[in-house]
């Protein structure tokens, strides 16, 4: 899954339109549209705006498509003890 699909997944999970999501994170609708279409790549600022409004979103997953393995390992170790 590429970045644009992960962003769309967030938009769908939040139950909002792309336009509303763009407004929520304070980016232009056209910028979000270009990112979703693959025309442009999201900037670091774009990711920071998402994280600021939705702190529960794992940026590692959003950017790379991977969950942060170190946290998973630490959580598993705590569960075993």
N, C-alpha and C positions, 0 to 999 in steps of 0.2 A: 504494500500500500504506500503510495507516495504522499508527500506533504499535503497536497491539495485535497486528497481523499481524507486524510486525517483531520484537516480543518473542517471539511464538510461533515464529518462524523461528529465533531464537537457542535457544530451549528445544529445538526439534527437532534442530538442529545439534549441540547438546550431548548429545543422546540421553537426555534425562531427562524425567520427568513434571513437570507444573506444580508439584505439591507439593514435589518434590525441589528444583526450581529456586528456589522461594520460600524454602525452608530454607537453600539455599546462599547466597543473597544477604541472608538474615536479614530477610525480610518475612513477614507473616502470609499464609497461604494465601488467606484471604478477600480480603485487599487485592489480591493478584495476580489473583484471580478477577474482582474488580470492574474492574480495569484491562483484563483480557483481554476482558471482556464489553462494554466501552465505558461502563460505568456511571460510573467514576471516571477521571480523567486522572492519569497518573503524576506524582509530585512530583520536584523536583530531587534530593531525598534518595534517591529510588528509583533514579534514573539514576546517582548517585554510588556507590550500593551495587553496581550491576551493574559499573560501571567498576573498582571496587576489586577485585572477584573475577575479572573478565574484562577485563584491561587491553587486550586485543587488539581489543575491540569499539569501533568508531568511533561515538562519541556523536553526531556530526553526522548520520551515517546513521540511527542509532536514533531521534533526536528529529525530524529534518526529512525523512528519507528521501533525503538527498543525501550523496554522498561529498564530502570536503573537496577542492575543486577546486585550491586553491593547492598542496597536496602533490602532486597528480597532475601539475600543470604543472611543478613543480620536478623531479619524477622524470623526466618526459619530456625536460626540458632536459638533465639529466645523461646520459640515454641517448643523446641526439643528439651530445653532445660526444665 
